[in-house]
């Protein structure tokens, strides 16, 4: 999705980041400001007790050998 920045420039974002930009109280004026506003927030401490279940499942799915050595296909 294309979004308009405060300075008149346009940037292409995925739907999730476009939604974050639209809901933000501060509108970015440049691509650098946009990056700072929408930076990856996964590094922040998880506030849920059990952790991020989706993140854990995705991480496991994209491991080089998700099946483990004992579960390889023959």
C-alpha positions, 0 to 999 in steps of 0.5 A: 500500500502506498502511504503519503508522508507529511513532507509529500513523499510517498512510501510503499508499506505492507498492510500491517505497517500501513495500518500502524502508520494510519493509526499513529498520532505522529505522521512521518515527514520522511522515510527515515522518520517512518522507519523510526516510527514503525521499527521492529518492536519484537525486541521489546520484552513480551508482556504476556506470561506464556510468551509469544506463541505465534512467534515461537511457532513461526521460529520453529517452522523456519529452522533449518531442520524443523523435524529434528535428526530423528524425524527425517524423511527417508 
